[in-house]
Amino acid sequence: MSKTMKAMTYYGENDIRFEERPVPTIIEPTDAVIRVTKTTICGTDLGIWKGKNPEIEAVAREKTGEWKGRILGHEGIGVVEEVGPAVKNFKKGDKVIISCVSRCGSCENCQKQLYAHCRKDGGWIMGYMIDGTQAEYVRTPFADNSLYHLPDSLNTDVAVFLSDALPTGHEIGVQYGQVKPGDVIAIVGAGPVGMGCLLTAQFYSPATMIMVDMDENRLQMAKEMGATHTVNPAKEDAVAKIMEITEGRGVDCAMEAVGLPATWDVCQKVVKEGGHLANVGVHGKPVSFEIERLWIKNITVTTGLVNANTTGMLLKSCEASKLPMDKLATHHFPFSDMEKAYDVFKHAADTKAMKVIIEM
């Protein structure tokens, strides 16, 4: 194994570089080093690039006294290159799915399956608090609990979505929104995670699935993936249209999958009495919560960071499912074109990109 590798590294707001970096090594006995074979770009990576998470540098300086940049990425698949002496479930040569959440499995929060908040320096750390998957190799903490064996029968593009997009949509949108057979649901935001909400909601047989987005290409894709109705706020009043579709009743579950005040506002205006508002999007600005109107409606509002506690179940479902999950992979690039891949994903409305897959 070489001592250096190529990686996409964040150095500060609007400053990412495709550069040579040291290959990661085993630090803790529970670590594994993975040779990445496929990775992708998440909207969260774009947010980091734009300076949305300055704490990355602050924490690094606090821990080490210096800042050497952060390799981005928290999704991917690969082959085990090396394991620490405490790793029991994986060995060199195993094909694996890398979870976006690292978990010790033994702390107070892990005992509650609240893996996103692992108290032993776990949770969502990859590509954030530690170097991530947009590189030729990545170190995975708590390997026994944070990797999944990749079946030969599973489409490898779909396997990449199991790192984050599908579990996030399923857990924070569908499960927290308590979607049930016969429900009417609205998903505001037809990006990769919103599509994850749409696809995994179908495991629970809702009667009506309304997708809301300003991108006509994504709305068309949503129809192909099972949405019964689409609404474009750029062309019509989204709230009025949803109320028309639901004959004035509103929806049993509204999933906010963007992270903007405007999309939050649509959700809080269309959820009906006794319904659920499941916030999936990452918000960077305050929103107005109309408690004066909503307190009387007996609604449930949930938020969250994915725990990846349903990844194993989703893996099996994806193996057996006829849902067109592979259609989310709209663009493929070789790893050497990582910078071009970022440009295409950043301008998704123009390039019609949903999820870009980077192959080693």
Rosetta blueprint (number, residue, H / E / L):
1 M L
2 S L
3 K L
4 T E
5 M E
6 K E
7 A E
8 M E
9 T E
10 Y E
11 Y E
12 G E
13 E L
14 N L
15 D E
16 I E
17 R E
18 F E
19 E E
20 E E
21 R E
22 P E
23 V L
24 P L
25 T L
26 I L
27 I L
28 E L
29 P L
30 T L
31 D L
32 A E
33 V E
34 I E
35 R E
36 V E
37 T E
38 K E
39 T E
40 T E
41 I L
42 C L
43 G H
44 T H
45 D H
46 L H
47 G H
48 I H
49 W H
50 K L
51 G L
52 K L
53 N L
54 P L
55 E H
56 I H
57 E H
58 A H
59 V H
60 A H
61 R H
62 E H
63 K H
64 T H
65 G L
66 E L
67 W L
68 K L
69 G L
70 R E
71 I E
72 L L
73 G L
74 H L
75 E L
76 G E
77 I E
78 G E
79 V E
80 V E
81 E E
82 E E
83 V E
84 G L
85 P L
86 A L
87 V L
88 K L
89 N L
90 F L
91 K L
92 K L
93 G L
94 D L
95 K E
96 V E
97 I E
98 I E
99 S L
100 C L
101 V L
102 S E
103 R L
104 C L
105 G L
106 S L
107 C L
108 E H
109 N H
110 C H
111 Q H
112 K L
113 Q L
114 L L
115 Y H
116 A H
117 H H
118 C L
119 R L
120 K L
121 D L
122 G L
123 G E
124 W L
125 I L
126 M E
127 G L
128 Y L
129 M L
130 I E
131 D L
132 G L
133 T L
134 Q L
135 A E
136 E L
137 Y E
138 V E
139 R E
140 T E
141 P L
142 F L
143 A H
144 D H
145 N H
146 S H
147 L E
148 Y E
149 H E
150 L L
151 P L
152 D L
153 S L
154 L L
155 N L
156 T H
157 D H
158 V H
159 A H
160 V H
161 F H
162 L L
163 S L
164 D L
165 A H
166 L H
167 P H
168 T H
169 G H
170 H H
171 E H
172 I H
173 G H
174 V H
175 Q H
176 Y L
177 G L
178 Q L
179 V L
180 K L
181 P L
182 G L
183 D L
184 V E
185 I E
186 A E
187 I E
188 V E
189 G L
190 A L
191 G L
192 P H
193 V H
194 G H
195 M H
196 G H
197 C H
198 L H
199 L H
200 T H
201 A H
202 Q H
203 F H
204 Y H
205 S L
206 P L
207 A L
208 T E
209 M E
210 I E
211 M E
212 V E
213 D L
214 M L
215 D L
216 E H
217 N H
218 R H
219 L H
220 Q H
221 M H
222 A H
223 K H
224 E H
225 M L
226 G L
227 A L
228 T L
229 H E
230 T E
231 V E
232 N L
233 P L
234 A L
235 K L
236 E L
237 D L
238 A H
239 V H
240 A H
241 K H
242 I H
243 M H
244 E H
245 I H
246 T L
247 E L
248 G L
249 R L
250 G L
251 V E
252 D E
253 C E
254 A E
255 M E
256 E E
257 A L
258 V L
259 G L
260 L L
261 P H
262 A H
263 T H
264 W H
265 D H
266 V H
267 C H
268 Q H
269 K H
270 V H
271 V E
272 K E
273 E E
274 G E
275 G E
276 H E
277 L E
278 A E
279 N E
280 V L
281 G L
282 V L
283 H L
284 G L
285 K L
286 P L
287 V L
288 S L
289 F L
290 E L
291 I H
292 E H
293 R H
294 L H
295 W H
296 I H
297 K H
298 N L
299 I L
300 T E
301 V E
302 T E
303 T L
304 G L
305 L L
306 V L
307 N L
308 A L
309 N L
310 T L
311 T H
312 G H
313 M H
314 L H
315 L H
316 K H
317 S H
318 C H
319 E H
320 A H
321 S L
322 K L
323 L L
324 P L
325 M H
326 D H
327 K H
328 L H
329 A E
330 T E
331 H E
332 H E
333 F E
334 P E
335 F H
336 S H
337 D H
338 M H
339 E H
340 K H
341 A H
342 Y H
343 D H
344 V H
345 F H
346 K H
347 H L
348 A H
349 A H
350 D H
351 T H
352 K L
353 A L
354 M L
355 K E
356 V E
357 I E
358 I E
359 E E
360 M L
